[in-house]
Amino acid sequence: MIRIPILHAGMHELFPPVERALREPDGLLAAGGDLAPARLLDAYAHGIFPWYSEGEPILWWSPDPRMVFHTAEVHVSTRMRRWLKHCDWTIRADSAFADVVRACAAPRPGHSGTWITRAMLDAYRRLHELGHAHSVEAFDASGRLVGGIYGVAIGRMFFGESMFSRATNGSKVALIALCKGLQAWGFPLLDAQVASSHLATMGAVSMPRARFIAQVERLSAEPGIVAPWGPRWPIGMAGELSGR
């Protein structure tokens, strides 16, 4: 039987040290608690994130190794650069946060459920209202939302949560735009959580958890941007992403 610490809703509790996370399933650290803003921010600041399905208790994870993007090194293939040069999509930030999260929550082809429950949607929308959760969106020429990504920013560290696509390259454009914008603002790392072959093709790499946590502690302590990102977001068009 798997035994992990149980947290209690409405109580101020410290998370267990991430070194106590299970090896199988990789990174499972604790269960229970709640998705209150203070607990979520405390979790991310310690390299921990929630991930669970409807009907399960909240499960908290800190896998080892961790998949991350060095924002200055996101890979844009030659083919993608050629495509971007002729792309007329608009890039925005924080203009459709709830729409992005709902789109990410929609069941994917071949899957009937989602891990982004109503409670998760409400929790991240609250974090967004407090200036901690953000989205980057791609809109086509008709104004249709065709791709997006969202996550949580603490200091100069960004923790990616999920992305979606409604058109070819929609999620790729949003991810590249996020990395380029974060790089321009002095955010060197984007947490991608769990290893994925798709993310690896775009430049994501594995980082030992101990080194990741050290980076998170340092970057989270730096001055951040706790406010809507939209008015100051540095990228306005997808075509801007085609340059080196």
Wavefront OBJ file of the C-alpha trace (Angstrom):
o trace
v 0.000 0.000 0.000
v 1.287 3.476 -0.938
v 1.618 5.705 2.129
v 2.051 9.448 1.726
v 1.360 12.401 4.028
v -2.237 13.651 4.071
v -2.827 17.403 4.128
v -5.953 19.032 5.564
v -8.151 21.624 3.885
v -8.207 25.054 5.472
v -5.063 24.499 7.539
v -1.637 26.090 7.169
v 0.673 23.112 6.746
v 4.173 22.738 5.393
v 4.670 20.364 2.486
v 6.961 17.418 3.153
v 10.516 17.809 1.802
v 10.511 16.899 -1.896
v 13.244 14.326 -1.209
v 10.510 12.203 0.390
v 8.533 11.956 -2.851
v 7.955 8.425 -4.110
v 10.008 6.953 -6.913
v 6.970 5.029 -8.159
v 4.787 6.760 -9.128
v 7.583 9.232 -9.761
v 7.272 12.328 -7.631
v 4.073 11.649 -5.679
v 4.603 13.599 -2.456
v 1.312 14.170 -0.607
v -2.470 14.096 -0.924
v -5.359 16.215 0.273
v -5.397 19.818 1.376
v -6.983 22.419 -0.862
v -6.293 24.667 -3.838
v -6.294 27.954 -1.937
v -4.003 30.604 -3.463
v -1.576 30.569 -0.531
v -1.162 26.789 -0.701
v -0.709 26.774 -4.477
v 1.911 29.517 -4.374
v 3.719 27.735 -1.542
v 3.679 24.515 -3.557
v 5.146 26.073 -6.706
v 7.785 27.959 -4.721
v 8.989 24.566 -3.462
v 8.888 22.784 -6.825
v 5.560 21.038 -6.183
v 2.404 21.025 -8.316
v -1.108 19.496 -8.091
v -2.225 16.856 -10.593
v -5.200 14.585 -10.095
v -8.401 13.398 -11.769
v -12.051 14.006 -10.954
v -13.102 11.914 -7.969
v -9.566 11.634 -6.574
v -8.116 13.577 -3.641
v -5.765 16.392 -4.604
v -2.383 14.823 -5.348
v 0.853 16.813 -5.060
v 3.911 15.970 -7.165
v 7.610 16.775 -7.476
v 9.142 14.372 -10.031
v 12.842 13.706 -10.459
v 14.177 14.656 -12.936
v 12.159 17.727 -13.936
v 11.548 18.803 -17.533
v 12.346 22.471 -18.172
v 12.910 24.954 -20.960
v 15.803 27.359 -20.848
v 13.779 30.173 -22.362
v 16.679 31.422 -24.492
v 17.051 27.972 -26.042
v 13.531 27.034 -27.149
v 13.982 25.223 -30.463
v 12.255 26.658 -33.518
v 12.876 24.366 -36.483
v 13.779 25.724 -39.923
v 10.403 24.546 -41.216
v 8.615 26.295 -38.349
v 10.541 29.520 -38.968
v 9.460 29.516 -42.612
v 5.856 28.956 -41.541
v 6.005 31.728 -38.942
v 7.275 34.269 -41.472
v 3.935 34.053 -43.262
v 1.745 33.650 -40.161
v -0.654 36.555 -39.546
v -1.703 35.473 -36.066
v -1.811 37.941 -33.190
v -0.138 37.163 -29.877
v -1.589 38.447 -26.609
v -1.149 37.798 -22.903
v -3.827 37.614 -20.211
v -6.590 38.620 -22.632
v -8.489 35.308 -22.466
v -7.174 33.448 -19.421
v -10.382 31.580 -18.540
v -10.914 30.613 -22.195
v -7.399 29.175 -22.363
v -7.875 27.092 -19.206
v -11.253 25.819 -20.421
v -9.732 24.893 -23.780
v -6.914 23.056 -22.006
v -9.538 21.221 -19.927
v -11.449 19.959 -22.964
v -10.969 16.183 -23.494
v -8.209 15.393 -25.989
v -8.722 12.975 -28.898
v -8.724 9.444 -27.566
v -9.331 10.576 -23.968
v -12.695 10.923 -22.264
v -11.671 12.849 -19.154
v -9.488 15.719 -18.008
v -7.300 16.477 -15.004
v -8.343 20.150 -15.101
v -11.424 19.819 -12.919
v -13.895 22.582 -12.101
v -12.049 23.076 -8.802
v -8.750 23.469 -10.673
v -10.262 25.940 -13.137
v -11.687 28.041 -10.302
v -8.402 27.914 -8.360
v -6.257 29.131 -11.246
v -8.775 31.766 -12.218
v -8.451 33.094 -8.662
v -4.662 33.067 -8.968
v -5.054 34.983 -12.214
v -7.222 37.593 -10.524
v -4.480 37.990 -7.901
v -1.861 38.550 -10.616
v 0.008 35.229 -10.263
v -1.412 33.050 -13.057
v -1.037 34.087 -16.682
v -1.823 32.980 -20.200
v -0.347 33.606 -23.632
v -2.778 33.332 -26.526
v -2.643 33.099 -30.313
v -5.526 34.504 -32.399
v -5.962 34.020 -36.131
v -6.820 36.832 -38.554
v -10.535 36.414 -37.841
v -9.989 36.828 -34.091
v -10.494 33.146 -33.249
v -8.471 31.771 -30.336
v -6.363 29.053 -31.977
v -3.783 28.242 -29.321
v -2.737 29.068 -25.811
v -0.738 28.161 -22.735
v -1.121 29.073 -19.060
v 0.824 28.765 -15.844
v 1.993 30.461 -12.679
v 4.693 33.109 -12.224
v 6.546 33.635 -8.961
v 9.381 36.133 -9.005
v 11.338 35.401 -12.207
v 10.254 31.754 -12.414
v 7.386 30.519 -14.599
v 5.653 27.196 -14.029
v 3.820 25.945 -17.109
v 0.584 24.051 -16.546
v -1.077 23.186 -19.844
v -1.493 24.263 -23.461
v -3.939 23.601 -26.270
v -4.295 23.929 -30.023
v -7.318 24.477 -32.268
v -5.275 24.930 -35.436
v -2.041 23.506 -36.793
v 0.883 24.850 -34.725
v -1.443 26.666 -32.304
v 0.143 25.343 -29.112
v 3.649 25.591 -30.578
v 3.180 29.272 -31.368
v 1.885 29.945 -27.855
v 4.784 28.056 -26.258
v 7.428 29.757 -28.401
v 5.843 33.154 -27.715
v 5.837 32.435 -23.991
v 9.512 31.447 -24.002
v 10.537 34.479 -26.080
v 8.534 36.856 -23.901
v 9.871 35.344 -20.692
v 13.411 35.604 -22.025
v 12.878 39.291 -22.810
v 11.674 39.848 -19.235
v 14.573 38.038 -17.580
v 12.859 34.718 -16.804
v 15.530 32.115 -17.645
v 13.496 28.983 -16.893
v 10.074 27.606 -17.784
v 8.998 24.543 -15.803
v 7.435 21.903 -18.061
v 6.904 19.424 -15.199
v 6.961 15.907 -16.684
v 9.135 14.501 -19.476
v 7.514 14.530 -22.922
v 9.004 13.590 -26.295
v 7.009 16.386 -27.942
v 8.420 19.022 -25.600
v 11.915 17.584 -26.038
v 11.702 18.252 -29.790
v 11.134 21.914 -28.911
v 14.166 22.141 -26.681
v 12.957 20.989 -23.263
v 15.574 19.161 -21.201
v 15.627 17.088 -18.043
v 17.087 18.674 -14.915
v 17.847 16.817 -11.670
v 15.289 17.773 -9.055
v 17.865 19.071 -6.585
v 19.254 21.497 -9.169
v 15.727 22.483 -10.240
v 14.695 23.257 -6.662
v 17.818 25.371 -6.154
v 16.960 27.349 -9.291
v 13.344 27.764 -8.206
v 14.347 29.066 -4.783
v 16.718 31.610 -6.320
v 14.436 32.808 -9.129
v 11.250 32.885 -7.044
v 12.939 35.299 -4.637
v 13.693 37.840 -7.376
v 11.329 40.769 -8.114
v 8.537 39.641 -10.407
v 5.647 41.081 -12.386
v 2.494 40.629 -10.287
v -0.064 42.321 -12.517
v -1.885 41.682 -15.785
v 0.717 40.989 -18.447
v -1.327 42.205 -21.401
v -0.384 45.901 -21.551
v 3.346 45.179 -21.430
v 3.658 41.848 -23.272
v 6.639 42.249 -25.649
v 5.410 40.145 -28.597
v 2.446 41.179 -30.738
v 2.596 39.014 -33.867
v 3.531 35.406 -34.558
v 5.791 36.575 -37.386
v 8.108 38.112 -34.780
v 8.946 34.595 -33.590
v 10.638 33.603 -36.850
v 13.868 35.500 -36.114
v 16.831 33.978 -34.333
l 1 2 3 4 5 6 7 8 9 10 11 12 13 14 15 16 17 18 19 20 21 22 23 24 25 26 27 28 29 30 31 32 33 34 35 36 37 38 39 40 41 42 43 44 45 46 47 48 49 50 51 52 53 54 55 56 57 58 59 60 61 62 63 64 65 66 67 68 69 70 71 72 73 74 75 76 77 78 79 80 81 82 83 84 85 86 87 88 89 90 91 92 93 94 95 96 97 98 99 100 101 102 103 104 105 106 107 108 109 110 111 112 113 114 115 116 117 118 119 120 121 122 123 124 125 126 127 128 129 130 131 132 133 134 135 136 137 138 139 140 141 142 143 144 145 146 147 148 149 150 151 152 153 154 155 156 157 158 159 160 161 162 163 164 165 166 167 168 169 170 171 172 173 174 175 176 177 178 179 180 181 182 183 184 185 186 187 188 189 190 191 192 193 194 195 196 197 198 199 200 201 202 203 204 205 206 207 208 209 210 211 212 213 214 215 216 217 218 219 220 221 222 223 224 225 226 227 228 229 230 231 232 233 234 235 236 237 238 239 240 241 242 243 244
